[in-house]
Amino acid sequence: MMNAAHQAQVIAVTGGKGGVGKTNVSVNLAAALAQSGRRVVLMDADLGLANVDVLLGLRPKKNIKNLLAGECGLSDIMVSAGERFKIVPASSGTQSLVGLSAHEHAELIHAFAEIAEDIDVLIVDTAAGISDSVVSFVRAAQEALVVVCDEPTSITDAYALIKLLNRDSSLSRFRVLANMVRSEQEGRNVFAKLTTVTDRFLDVTLQYVGSIPYDESVRKAVQKQQPVFRAFPRSKSALAFAQLATKVSSWPVLSAPRGHLEFFVERLVRGTSQR
């Protein structure tokens, strides 16, 4: 069991629609936090179309499917993506956690309990959309980081996700990151568009955590299969990710039970098994 004195941050990165750069945000935030000295694990929770390993140029031999089959432990499937930075790879085409058996649920909880002492931050990169799987991961996490960009569909889908989580899971606090913006002001405008609808129709609190600028370096880094934070450390986007990591490190880590990795997985499992 996890030592109550050690509190791990659990952050779900989500966004509603695809194409908002959510996985890129997850990868670069993880890289920036690791460089700042924190021990980071990035879990690829897009169990249908896994792509964290592709963005990082990694070729995992095993993934969460092997873990759930009882073939290995969590530490056996984790792959190093740099100093203090590991990933839990998913496999494309795997059934979502919603379909797991009670035994597989127990295996997952036990697996995370085993590594809990060695993690400061767990980042969960969710799938696009508002499926049961996405809702379950976000509801179970300590922090929900919603990634939006300046497109009507992005605002609409982010609103739909927030509404669903608020209505069905009683989540009332969300962090919002504007991605691929042309200026800081555009980022604030995106946030304002979202709060205009949430303030009118929902009883939720949105907290703006800043923006990541549109940057050609990101596309070049993707081609190199590296985080832009590493490939082009002086680029506009890399500097923005460093700022984001500093903010994330300052977020209070709630004491037990909501900050615990075990609690995250238990809550995840409890939510899915009730569906």
Steps between C-alpha positions, in 0.01 A plus 500: 500500500604852436657712772246769591779756519573466128241674289512459125334748267259333257413718198265397220565687175182510295323719247186359348577505127806362327757721333552747786852374571413322822762224472767753407409699811518183714841398362659844528355575843638166619843577349507847657396372844765226483769753413396706802583201720166328544451128440237478229300215351289566192220250451365465148131461576392510138452125503355495150754713310814511711758750375713629789772246413493615136545866597801401711654265245471202738424139416359335812520121502213471745205719590198525727339205321782272624463639850127429510558150363714435809813447288709765678499781754459873438873563539560244223296691242617852591746645251753771577452817294787681669631572846216488759248451216326169425195407299235233548427401140157403379440284195301608198174315467481389863161501668454795733523454876122516513494138384738359760408215731508534880825302504661732244385800704670357808817435300512863386454636853770270637737591215478873570531447876835331436654804326326774699804586711707568187268755339457872563266566205277269298375660177212319333463573129135422426343412168314759293127526543274450801483121523448311827874435511590870476243596765627227733864611476423869548262437789761288677787749464583771747526770233320534167700699243273584206687589178315733261591686182341788314245302301124495560499118507772495766306741724175306446658163573687625807172641630323167435770312692490741795120486506503118502760479777316759706158339455593133539808513723452825693834641384494876543860619450695484176834641386501633143797526262470680165716326238638607161412867548642791298538724804450506875190711442355236269547246779307721742229550237463123460463464875245784504292327231489183707417674827222696330307176447603323821411803716161520335398135520720320756603538862872438444827683557747525213858605572710628211854359514635680194566422136740320268581700184463365149854405404645329192757344733227271636440347157876458448533334841216259417686403182812440710286299749618715788326740739544856372615579855812292429544533123470880495545614862514871412188495283191699601302188575778338706528811717122498545510135609770588755269770639209256508711245691588767759130575549408133526769449764341775708154340500417369845504121526198404703562267791347154512300356352460705182869547432595134524587294199318204649196713557518617139488144372240385754280794406556426131404138548201569722362744245537264206362195680178683578420564136 
